[in-house]
Amino acid sequence: MAKWTAFPYDADDYTFDAAALKKHWARLHKGDAEAFPKDEAVQAAWALFHAGQFQKAYDAGLKAGDAGMVVANKAQSIYANYLETSEKTKLAMFMEVAERAEAQAKANPKLANAHYWQAYALGRYSQGISVAKALTQGLGAKVKTALETTIALAPKHADAHIALGAFHAEVIDKVGKLLGKTQGADTATGLKMFKEALALNPDSAIARVEYANGLVMLEGDKRMKEAEKLYAEAAECKPLDAMERLDVEMAKAELEDE
């Protein structure tokens, strides 16, 4: 496999030994509701992920077998989303994650994050090929079902609430409210999901960024002031790991572009 692009920021603050990882676990995983792993190899893979060593985390996760699949999928997804520069490679990575996660969800249907990473990867893949095109391929229904399953299995999964809010917003933004209805998308549900995500994970930069995007997609320019406020709040969030740092930097970049 080609060498992945390195995490571009200083990771000293995001480097956790085993004791620190356990101590900060609840806060680090407030978004994905992942349980602390018993397997030390999987703990080590997560420590690599939090420090921005995404390729090493991916390799270590795969090596750990089924118990490490979630960290491998998260590492590959977050890397592809933020750091992979080739659009072709990015789409291939998302499809790989979606296929692995779908297989894991079939083997272990009660594992919330198997469903979630299938949805996340398919959602990002859909954005890459165009949401309208993805809907004609039936990907929208797959994403929605996987996210609703995630929330049913893990009601406090803030990231699944964010992603489901984004699903409703993206569909309505791209095909309109009337056609959106045929895909099960509606404005009220989208806004509700974003609010719930922020209530579940109040320290989250990405919840604010996606909520801001969703407000404008669902309700237009009249919500622009609120969206700008959410972006400003996101830029001020204090990241606890490499992924959160990438979220915060994205919010800062968005504010600078305005």
Backbone bond lengths (Angstrom), bond angles and torsions (degrees), N, CA, C in turn:
res aa  C-N    CA-C-N  psi(-1)  N-CA   C-N-CA  omega(-1)  CA-C   N-CA-C  phi
1 M - - - 1.459 - - 1.529 110.41 -
2 A 1.322 116.01 139.09 1.472 120.62 178.95 1.519 109.50 -62.27
3 K 1.328 114.60 151.88 1.465 119.59 -179.43 1.533 109.43 -69.97
4 W 1.314 115.59 131.17 1.456 120.08 179.22 1.519 109.95 -76.90
5 T 1.318 116.71 152.55 1.463 122.38 175.70 1.522 109.58 -62.91
6 A 1.323 116.02 135.90 1.471 120.36 -177.33 1.526 111.57 -72.70
7 F 1.311 116.10 151.21 1.465 122.41 172.31 1.533 107.82 -59.03
8 P 1.329 118.09 124.91 1.465 119.56 -167.87 1.529 116.87 -85.80
9 Y 1.326 118.37 7.33 1.466 120.50 -178.01 1.530 110.22 -122.08
10 D 1.305 115.37 165.86 1.463 121.16 177.91 1.532 108.55 -66.90
11 A 1.316 116.18 125.93 1.474 119.79 -174.80 1.528 113.04 -102.71
12 D 1.342 117.35 8.77 1.475 119.20 -177.26 1.525 112.77 -55.26
13 D 1.324 116.41 -41.13 1.471 120.49 -178.37 1.526 112.53 -71.96
14 Y 1.317 116.66 -12.19 1.465 120.62 -175.69 1.537 112.36 -110.77
15 T 1.328 114.99 15.32 1.468 120.16 -177.77 1.524 108.51 -99.00
16 F 1.324 116.05 117.23 1.460 121.69 -175.33 1.522 110.86 -116.20
17 D 1.347 116.69 130.94 1.460 118.44 168.59 1.534 106.85 -80.86
18 A 1.329 116.05 179.41 1.477 119.39 -173.73 1.527 112.22 -58.00
19 A 1.347 116.64 -43.06 1.474 120.51 -177.95 1.528 111.05 -66.89
20 A 1.335 116.30 -43.22 1.470 120.53 -179.30 1.529 110.80 -66.93
21 L 1.327 116.09 -36.89 1.464 120.18 178.77 1.526 109.88 -60.17
22 K 1.348 115.06 -46.01 1.467 119.27 -179.56 1.526 110.74 -65.06
23 K 1.325 116.15 -41.35 1.467 121.56 -178.14 1.541 111.43 -62.01
24 H 1.331 116.33 -41.98 1.470 120.65 -175.43 1.525 113.54 -95.68
25 W 1.337 116.79 2.88 1.460 120.64 -172.48 1.535 113.54 -55.17
26 A 1.328 115.92 -48.26 1.474 119.19 -175.39 1.528 110.83 -58.68
27 R 1.322 116.51 -41.99 1.472 119.56 179.50 1.531 111.15 -71.48
28 L 1.353 117.06 -41.80 1.464 120.98 -179.71 1.526 111.81 -62.83
29 H 1.328 116.22 -30.92 1.467 120.06 -174.16 1.528 112.88 -113.72
30 K 1.320 114.73 25.11 1.466 119.18 176.37 1.530 109.91 -64.93
31 G 1.319 116.32 -29.22 1.462 120.86 -179.62 1.515 113.51 -73.96
32 D 1.356 116.13 -45.33 1.474 118.48 -172.39 1.527 114.73 -105.21
33 A 1.355 116.64 0.62 1.479 121.24 175.21 1.532 112.99 53.62
34 E 1.329 115.95 28.76 1.474 120.18 179.73 1.530 109.61 -75.95
35 A 1.333 116.70 134.93 1.467 120.57 178.53 1.533 110.67 -75.69
36 F 1.329 116.27 150.10 1.464 120.01 178.45 1.533 109.04 -64.95
37 P 1.342 117.53 126.39 1.474 119.00 -175.33 1.525 113.41 -76.07
38 K 1.327 115.64 143.87 1.476 120.00 177.09 1.526 110.47 -77.65
39 D 1.317 116.24 -33.77 1.473 122.85 -176.05 1.538 110.54 -71.25
40 E 1.346 115.65 122.26 1.471 119.87 -177.69 1.529 112.40 -64.29
41 A 1.325 116.88 -31.76 1.470 120.11 178.41 1.529 110.33 -65.66
42 V 1.329 115.85 -36.35 1.466 120.13 178.65 1.531 110.26 -72.87
43 Q 1.326 116.64 -38.36 1.478 120.46 174.54 1.531 109.83 -57.65
44 A 1.323 115.66 -43.97 1.477 120.25 -179.75 1.534 110.90 -63.53
45 A 1.332 116.16 -38.61 1.473 120.43 178.46 1.532 110.25 -64.01
46 W 1.332 116.09 -40.87 1.468 119.56 177.95 1.523 111.40 -65.18
47 A 1.330 116.84 -39.51 1.474 119.89 178.30 1.529 110.21 -60.76
48 L 1.319 116.81 -39.79 1.475 121.39 176.26 1.527 110.28 -63.04
49 F 1.328 116.48 -42.35 1.462 120.34 179.24 1.533 110.68 -60.14
50 H 1.330 115.85 -49.72 1.466 119.12 -176.43 1.520 112.16 -63.48
51 A 1.342 116.62 -27.87 1.467 121.10 179.44 1.532 112.50 -85.14
52 G 1.320 117.17 2.79 1.462 119.97 178.30 1.516 114.55 82.67
53 Q 1.332 116.36 12.23 1.472 120.99 176.58 1.529 107.49 -89.41
54 F 1.324 115.03 68.21 1.467 119.44 -168.03 1.527 113.43 -65.27
55 Q 1.314 117.06 -40.85 1.472 118.39 -179.30 1.527 110.92 -67.75
56 K 1.332 116.20 -41.07 1.478 119.48 178.35 1.534 110.74 -65.89
57 A 1.326 116.34 -37.74 1.472 120.35 178.03 1.524 110.44 -64.66
58 Y 1.332 115.84 -41.81 1.467 121.89 177.92 1.531 109.94 -60.68
59 D 1.331 116.04 -49.87 1.481 120.20 -179.80 1.524 111.55 -60.90
60 A 1.345 116.04 -45.72 1.466 120.75 -178.21 1.530 110.70 -65.90
61 G 1.329 116.21 -37.67 1.466 120.05 178.81 1.513 111.96 -64.51
62 L 1.334 116.29 -46.58 1.467 119.91 178.94 1.523 111.23 -62.74
63 K 1.330 115.06 -39.43 1.473 120.42 -178.86 1.533 111.32 -63.81
64 A 1.346 115.60 -30.45 1.472 120.48 -178.50 1.533 112.30 -78.82
65 G 1.341 117.02 -1.60 1.467 120.33 177.42 1.514 112.51 77.19
66 D 1.324 116.18 -151.48 1.466 120.48 -173.18 1.528 112.83 -57.54
67 A 1.327 116.45 -36.19 1.472 120.84 -178.64 1.525 111.95 -65.43
68 G 1.333 116.28 -23.43 1.462 120.28 -178.80 1.520 113.97 -102.00
69 M 1.325 116.79 3.95 1.468 120.55 -174.40 1.523 112.53 -64.30
70 V 1.329 116.69 -38.56 1.468 119.73 -178.06 1.521 110.82 -64.82
71 V 1.324 117.31 -44.85 1.476 118.96 179.94 1.530 110.45 -66.81
72 A 1.332 117.58 -37.14 1.473 120.27 177.05 1.528 110.28 -62.43
73 N 1.325 116.13 -43.96 1.468 120.22 -179.37 1.524 112.15 -67.40
74 K 1.333 115.81 -39.82 1.465 119.34 179.01 1.532 110.37 -66.71
75 A 1.330 116.82 -43.96 1.467 120.71 -179.65 1.523 110.94 -60.16
76 Q 1.331 116.70 -45.76 1.465 120.17 -178.66 1.534 110.72 -67.95
77 S 1.320 117.34 -39.28 1.471 120.93 -178.75 1.526 112.01 -66.97
78 I 1.321 116.06 -46.78 1.471 119.55 -177.72 1.530 109.80 -68.24
79 Y 1.319 116.12 -40.23 1.469 119.38 176.06 1.532 110.63 -59.88
80 A 1.330 116.30 -49.55 1.472 120.38 -177.90 1.525 110.62 -60.76
81 N 1.312 116.18 -40.65 1.458 120.43 -176.23 1.530 112.74 -67.09
82 Y 1.334 116.47 -40.37 1.466 119.78 -171.53 1.530 115.45 -104.98
83 L 1.313 117.61 -32.03 1.461 118.71 -167.01 1.524 115.45 -118.72
84 E 1.329 118.53 -19.87 1.471 119.88 -179.69 1.532 109.37 -74.68
85 T 1.327 116.13 126.44 1.467 120.17 -175.50 1.535 113.06 -91.84
86 S 1.323 118.08 -24.10 1.467 120.75 179.82 1.530 109.94 -85.08
87 E 1.318 116.31 120.33 1.469 120.90 -179.04 1.530 110.76 -61.83
88 K 1.326 115.96 -38.85 1.476 120.58 -179.83 1.535 110.87 -63.18
89 T 1.327 115.90 -45.97 1.471 120.81 179.47 1.522 110.43 -64.32
90 K 1.329 115.90 -42.72 1.466 121.70 179.99 1.532 110.55 -57.54
91 L 1.330 116.73 -48.73 1.466 120.37 179.99 1.528 111.80 -63.21
92 A 1.328 115.61 -39.81 1.477 119.75 178.31 1.529 110.62 -64.00
93 M 1.329 115.98 -39.49 1.472 120.10 179.01 1.525 111.13 -64.60
94 F 1.336 116.48 -44.49 1.462 119.12 178.89 1.527 111.05 -62.02
95 M 1.327 117.16 -39.49 1.457 119.79 -179.76 1.532 111.02 -67.31
96 E 1.334 116.38 -38.18 1.484 120.27 176.10 1.527 110.72 -59.40
97 V 1.337 115.68 -47.77 1.469 120.33 179.92 1.530 109.74 -60.65
98 A 1.321 116.63 -46.47 1.468 120.58 -178.68 1.526 111.22 -57.69
99 E 1.331 116.24 -42.20 1.475 119.93 -178.55 1.529 111.74 -69.39
100 R 1.342 115.68 -42.99 1.476 119.02 178.14 1.524 110.63 -62.89
101 A 1.330 115.83 -45.39 1.468 120.35 -177.56 1.524 111.35 -66.34
102 E 1.329 116.90 -38.24 1.471 120.29 178.35 1.531 110.37 -62.81
103 A 1.330 115.77 -42.60 1.470 119.80 178.30 1.531 110.46 -64.04
104 Q 1.333 116.01 -40.52 1.471 119.65 179.15 1.535 110.60 -65.92
105 A 1.331 116.77 -39.98 1.467 120.57 179.96 1.536 111.14 -65.06
106 K 1.333 115.70 -35.38 1.473 119.07 177.77 1.530 110.84 -68.23
107 A 1.343 115.32 -38.64 1.469 120.25 -179.29 1.530 111.59 -75.51
108 N 1.333 115.78 -30.67 1.462 120.57 -176.20 1.535 108.60 -137.98
109 P 1.340 117.02 74.66 1.474 120.95 -171.13 1.524 114.95 -62.28
110 K 1.334 117.65 -15.56 1.474 119.17 -178.98 1.525 112.70 -93.85
111 L 1.334 116.80 3.86 1.464 120.30 179.97 1.531 109.03 -87.32
112 A 1.321 115.92 103.72 1.474 121.13 -174.00 1.526 112.80 -55.53
113 N 1.338 116.90 -43.36 1.465 118.63 -174.19 1.530 114.13 -76.48
114 A 1.308 117.56 -11.42 1.471 119.06 170.18 1.530 108.15 -69.38
115 H 1.327 116.04 -45.91 1.471 120.85 178.27 1.537 109.95 -65.26
116 Y 1.339 115.36 -41.44 1.466 118.67 -176.48 1.521 112.07 -63.24
117 W 1.338 117.91 -45.97 1.470 118.67 -176.84 1.527 112.01 -71.26
118 Q 1.318 116.70 -26.64 1.472 118.36 171.75 1.539 108.98 -63.70
119 A 1.340 115.81 -46.32 1.471 120.46 -178.68 1.531 111.50 -65.06
120 Y 1.326 115.60 -45.76 1.477 119.61 -177.94 1.526 110.17 -59.71
121 A 1.322 115.45 -49.82 1.470 119.75 -176.36 1.529 111.07 -64.55
122 L 1.332 117.10 -42.79 1.475 120.06 178.33 1.535 110.82 -66.23
123 G 1.322 116.00 -36.13 1.461 120.27 178.21 1.523 111.74 -63.74
124 R 1.328 116.36 -46.11 1.472 120.09 178.66 1.535 110.87 -67.94
125 Y 1.316 116.00 -37.84 1.470 120.05 175.75 1.530 109.82 -60.19
126 S 1.329 115.77 -43.20 1.470 121.22 -179.90 1.522 111.29 -61.57
127 Q 1.339 116.50 -42.19 1.466 120.21 177.27 1.534 110.06 -61.90
128 G 1.318 115.62 -36.12 1.469 120.69 -178.52 1.527 113.61 -69.05
129 I 1.334 116.28 -36.42 1.481 118.40 -178.19 1.535 111.83 -94.87
130 S 1.314 117.10 -8.09 1.474 128.49 -176.96 1.523 108.43 102.54
131 V 1.325 113.89 130.28 1.463 120.55 -176.01 1.531 110.92 -60.24
132 A 1.335 116.74 -41.98 1.475 120.03 -179.30 1.528 110.75 -58.89
133 K 1.340 116.09 -44.09 1.470 120.66 179.71 1.534 110.49 -65.23
134 A 1.324 116.10 -41.28 1.473 120.73 179.98 1.530 110.87 -62.26
135 L 1.329 116.15 -37.78 1.469 119.76 179.82 1.525 111.22 -64.12
136 T 1.326 116.37 -38.35 1.476 119.03 178.81 1.528 111.41 -67.60
137 Q 1.341 116.05 -22.08 1.476 120.19 178.06 1.534 112.56 -89.66
138 G 1.329 115.55 1.85 1.468 119.54 178.87 1.516 114.99 80.37
139 L 1.337 116.77 11.27 1.469 119.68 -177.42 1.523 112.08 -72.76
140 G 1.344 116.56 -30.54 1.461 120.02 -179.86 1.520 112.10 -58.34
141 A 1.305 115.59 -46.56 1.471 120.56 -179.49 1.524 110.72 -62.57
142 K 1.331 115.81 -38.65 1.476 120.29 179.08 1.530 110.98 -63.55
143 V 1.337 115.26 -45.15 1.466 120.82 -179.72 1.527 110.00 -62.17
144 K 1.318 116.14 -49.47 1.473 121.19 -177.99 1.533 111.38 -59.72
145 T 1.328 116.22 -47.06 1.471 120.38 -179.38 1.528 111.20 -61.96
146 A 1.332 116.39 -44.63 1.473 120.54 -178.79 1.530 110.94 -63.81
147 L 1.324 117.54 -39.03 1.473 120.57 179.87 1.529 111.04 -71.27
148 E 1.307 116.84 -40.83 1.473 119.53 178.09 1.537 110.53 -64.81
149 T 1.327 116.20 -36.00 1.468 120.67 176.20 1.526 110.17 -65.62
150 T 1.338 116.39 -42.68 1.476 121.06 178.50 1.524 110.22 -56.56
151 I 1.331 116.18 -48.05 1.471 120.55 -176.49 1.528 110.85 -68.54
152 A 1.323 116.86 -35.91 1.473 119.91 177.25 1.534 110.09 -63.07
153 L 1.336 116.77 -38.70 1.469 121.88 -179.44 1.525 112.22 -79.54
154 A 1.330 116.70 -33.03 1.470 121.49 -176.76 1.533 108.40 -137.77
155 P 1.343 117.30 83.38 1.471 120.84 -174.45 1.533 114.65 -58.80
156 K 1.336 117.11 -21.77 1.480 119.71 -179.39 1.529 112.71 -95.24
157 H 1.330 116.60 13.81 1.471 121.25 -179.11 1.534 108.79 -74.94
158 A 1.337 116.04 91.42 1.474 120.98 -175.89 1.525 111.87 -61.06
159 D 1.326 116.71 -40.41 1.467 119.86 -176.79 1.534 111.94 -64.50
160 A 1.321 116.59 -34.52 1.474 119.40 177.69 1.528 109.99 -68.49
161 H 1.340 117.23 -35.67 1.464 120.29 175.11 1.532 110.24 -63.23
162 I 1.342 116.41 -43.16 1.476 120.49 178.05 1.534 109.40 -58.92
163 A 1.327 115.44 -50.17 1.468 120.39 -175.67 1.523 111.56 -64.27
164 L 1.333 116.78 -36.34 1.470 119.06 179.57 1.537 109.79 -71.22
165 G 1.326 116.61 -37.75 1.462 119.73 173.67 1.521 110.60 -59.85
166 A 1.340 115.74 -43.63 1.469 120.84 179.46 1.528 111.35 -64.42
167 F 1.328 116.71 -36.52 1.465 120.15 176.67 1.533 110.29 -57.86
168 H 1.339 116.37 -52.31 1.472 120.65 -179.02 1.532 110.07 -59.36
169 A 1.330 116.32 -44.33 1.467 120.92 -177.05 1.529 112.00 -65.85
170 E 1.329 116.10 -46.52 1.476 120.75 -178.02 1.527 111.13 -62.89
171 V 1.317 115.89 -44.67 1.472 119.54 -177.49 1.531 110.16 -63.51
172 I 1.329 116.14 -48.23 1.473 119.69 -179.40 1.529 110.90 -64.30
173 D 1.320 116.35 -40.02 1.468 120.54 179.26 1.531 111.62 -62.84
174 K 1.324 117.12 -39.39 1.470 120.86 -174.30 1.528 113.98 -86.17
175 V 1.349 117.86 -35.03 1.474 118.25 -175.62 1.522 113.40 -119.18
176 G 1.342 117.61 -4.16 1.459 120.86 179.06 1.525 112.55 90.22
177 K 1.328 114.93 164.70 1.473 120.38 -174.64 1.520 113.07 -66.02
178 L 1.333 115.65 -38.44 1.471 119.45 -176.62 1.525 111.62 -67.17
179 L 1.326 116.46 -52.71 1.477 120.08 177.40 1.518 110.81 -68.03
180 G 1.333 115.70 -32.88 1.468 120.34 178.28 1.515 111.69 -58.26
181 K 1.329 115.35 -36.68 1.469 120.97 179.39 1.526 111.04 -58.61
182 T 1.339 116.58 -37.28 1.475 120.24 -179.93 1.532 110.94 -67.25
183 Q 1.343 116.46 -19.62 1.472 121.21 177.66 1.533 111.32 -97.32
184 G 1.343 115.52 4.58 1.472 119.50 -179.67 1.512 113.54 79.57
185 A 1.340 116.89 20.58 1.468 120.32 -178.49 1.523 110.47 -102.38
186 D 1.346 115.81 135.38 1.464 118.40 173.28 1.526 110.14 -147.94
187 T 1.323 114.83 153.50 1.462 122.02 -173.04 1.523 112.42 -61.83
188 A 1.322 117.13 -47.55 1.470 120.90 -175.34 1.528 111.68 -59.82
189 T 1.332 116.01 -43.32 1.470 119.67 -179.94 1.527 110.43 -66.14
190 G 1.323 116.30 -41.70 1.469 119.93 178.73 1.517 111.91 -58.27
191 L 1.329 117.22 -49.31 1.467 121.53 -179.38 1.533 111.28 -63.90
192 K 1.329 115.71 -39.35 1.472 120.87 178.97 1.536 110.78 -61.30
193 M 1.340 116.37 -41.86 1.463 120.49 -179.79 1.536 111.89 -62.74
194 F 1.333 115.87 -43.58 1.470 119.08 179.06 1.529 111.35 -62.57
195 K 1.330 116.40 -42.91 1.475 120.37 -179.86 1.530 110.41 -62.80
196 E 1.328 115.50 -43.44 1.472 119.48 -179.34 1.530 110.75 -64.87
197 A 1.321 116.57 -38.82 1.480 120.14 178.82 1.514 110.57 -59.56
198 L 1.318 116.67 -44.17 1.461 121.21 -178.31 1.526 111.08 -68.71
199 A 1.327 116.58 -35.48 1.472 120.27 176.29 1.534 110.48 -66.21
200 L 1.334 116.61 -37.73 1.466 121.20 -179.42 1.526 112.41 -73.86
201 N 1.333 116.26 -33.52 1.472 120.21 -176.84 1.536 109.67 -135.73
202 P 1.346 116.53 74.73 1.471 120.20 -171.85 1.528 114.86 -66.81
203 D 1.345 117.67 -15.93 1.476 120.13 179.43 1.532 112.63 -89.52
204 S 1.325 117.13 2.80 1.462 120.79 -169.83 1.530 113.99 -81.82
205 A 1.329 115.33 124.41 1.471 120.77 173.78 1.527 110.31 -71.90
206 I 1.339 116.80 -43.39 1.466 119.92 -174.88 1.532 111.44 -66.77
207 A 1.349 117.54 -32.01 1.468 119.92 176.44 1.529 109.60 -61.53
208 R 1.327 116.16 -39.70 1.472 120.43 179.65 1.533 111.57 -70.29
209 V 1.330 116.02 -42.87 1.473 120.24 179.93 1.531 110.64 -60.91
210 E 1.329 116.08 -48.92 1.468 119.60 -177.92 1.534 111.40 -68.87
211 Y 1.332 116.68 -35.19 1.462 120.64 176.64 1.531 109.36 -63.58
212 A 1.327 116.61 -43.92 1.469 121.38 178.28 1.527 110.77 -59.64
213 N 1.332 116.21 -47.98 1.472 120.43 178.59 1.529 110.68 -60.38
214 G 1.340 114.23 -43.58 1.465 119.94 -178.67 1.517 113.18 -63.69
215 L 1.340 116.93 -40.38 1.471 120.78 178.76 1.528 111.20 -56.78
216 V 1.336 114.86 -46.03 1.471 119.62 -177.69 1.529 110.84 -70.45
217 M 1.328 116.40 -39.82 1.472 119.35 178.64 1.529 111.63 -64.55
218 L 1.328 116.15 -39.19 1.462 119.79 -174.38 1.526 113.55 -86.24
219 E 1.338 116.06 -32.91 1.465 118.71 -171.29 1.523 114.16 -125.45
220 G 1.327 116.55 -1.69 1.467 119.87 173.88 1.515 115.53 78.07
221 D 1.324 114.74 -163.95 1.463 121.66 -171.75 1.523 114.32 -63.29
222 K 1.328 116.89 -21.67 1.473 118.30 -179.38 1.535 111.83 -64.40
223 R 1.335 116.64 -17.81 1.480 119.73 178.39 1.535 112.07 -101.93
224 M 1.339 116.23 9.65 1.468 120.57 -174.82 1.528 112.61 -60.92
225 K 1.340 117.03 -41.02 1.476 120.29 -179.30 1.531 110.90 -60.70
226 E 1.338 115.63 -44.00 1.467 120.04 178.30 1.534 110.48 -63.76
227 A 1.327 115.40 -40.66 1.467 119.95 179.73 1.530 110.64 -62.25
228 E 1.328 116.08 -43.38 1.471 120.09 179.39 1.526 111.01 -63.20
229 K 1.327 116.62 -38.77 1.471 121.11 177.45 1.534 110.71 -63.00
230 L 1.332 116.23 -42.59 1.476 120.39 178.51 1.529 111.24 -63.19
231 Y 1.334 116.59 -41.00 1.472 120.13 176.90 1.521 111.12 -62.35
232 A 1.331 116.19 -42.79 1.471 120.39 179.73 1.532 110.30 -62.94
233 E 1.329 116.45 -40.88 1.474 120.76 176.93 1.532 110.52 -64.03
234 A 1.337 116.14 -41.80 1.475 120.68 179.55 1.526 110.81 -60.46
235 A 1.321 115.87 -41.51 1.472 120.85 -179.14 1.523 111.82 -65.79
236 E 1.344 116.15 -22.63 1.479 120.77 -179.21 1.538 112.40 -92.45
237 C 1.332 117.49 -8.31 1.469 120.00 -179.63 1.528 110.43 -61.44
238 K 1.345 114.87 147.24 1.475 120.27 179.44 1.528 108.84 -96.36
239 P 1.343 117.61 110.28 1.471 119.07 -177.68 1.528 112.49 -72.00
240 L 1.324 115.30 140.38 1.470 119.73 177.67 1.521 111.88 -101.29
241 D 1.334 117.02 -16.89 1.461 119.06 177.21 1.531 110.06 -145.85
242 A 1.329 115.69 -179.07 1.467 121.37 -174.88 1.523 112.25 -62.79
243 M 1.325 117.23 -41.02 1.460 120.39 -179.95 1.532 110.21 -62.01
244 E 1.320 116.28 -45.38 1.467 119.85 179.40 1.533 110.82 -64.39
245 R 1.325 116.73 -34.07 1.470 119.65 176.66 1.534 110.53 -62.80
246 L 1.317 116.36 -41.53 1.468 120.46 178.25 1.531 110.68 -64.35
247 D 1.327 116.97 -37.54 1.471 121.08 176.65 1.530 110.51 -61.58
248 V 1.341 115.78 -47.45 1.469 121.30 -177.83 1.525 110.81 -64.80
249 E 1.329 116.29 -43.08 1.475 120.21 179.86 1.531 110.93 -63.73
250 M 1.330 116.42 -35.65 1.464 120.09 177.18 1.534 110.22 -63.60
251 A 1.333 116.11 -43.00 1.471 120.15 178.86 1.522 110.77 -62.84
252 K 1.331 116.49 -41.91 1.479 120.74 178.53 1.520 110.51 -61.97
253 A 1.320 116.60 -43.97 1.471 121.26 -178.91 1.533 110.42 -62.77
254 E 1.306 116.01 -39.43 1.466 121.39 -179.87 1.538 110.17 -64.00
255 L 1.340 116.51 -41.46 1.459 120.85 179.31 1.524 111.35 -65.53
256 E 1.343 116.00 -38.30 1.472 120.47 179.58 1.532 111.48 -66.94
257 D 1.334 116.38 -30.79 1.467 120.63 -178.93 1.527 113.26 -73.30
258 E 1.325 115.09 -19.47 1.479 118.23 -174.94 1.539 111.15 -73.22
